[in-house]
Amino acid sequence: MAKAAILMGSKSDFDVVKPAVGILKQFGVETEVRVISAHRTPEEAHEFAANARKNGIEVIICAAGKAAHLGGVIAASTTLPVIGLPVKTDMMGGLDSLLSIVQMPSGIPVATVGVNGGENAGLLALQILGVRYPEIAEKLSAYKLAMREKINADDKALQEML
């Protein structure tokens, strides 16, 4: 069974990661969710990243706001794919978080989704897992087809209304 981890710098970020948890579980992916701070619990962050592969983790989503270094700290200690999920802030509306995550130094890549983009973080994790797990790739194809059908139905209803 595929296994993903979702880390958040603060418990207050849970509302942002909830859609990622939901979509991963909807697709049958075992999901570990933790509060680990890059700045307040750096030893725990390093330990988690260093042992993630051994613990069966295959992709890691890191949600953080403001300085948002969690994804980079985790990526520095693992070769697993890391997805940064910037959290909206009062100060800059999440631009601070986004820039902190996307501006990684050479050699420490962190894929990044939009601010508060929990569902897209989960979907990107599923696409990564789909490379190894054909059943996930098939479910993603069906998911995208359902989106297409909904938009086409909405368009048809609008055209009939006009």
Buried (B, 14 or more C-beta within 10 A) or exposed (E): EBBBBBBBBBEEBBEBBBBBBBBBEEBEBBBBBEBBBBEEBEEBBBEBBEEBEEEEBBBBBBBBBBEBBBBBBBBBBBEBBBBBBBBBBEEBEBEBBBEBBBEBEEEBBBBBBEBBBBBBBBBBBBEBBBEEBEEBBEBBEEBEEEEEEEEEEEEEEEEEEE
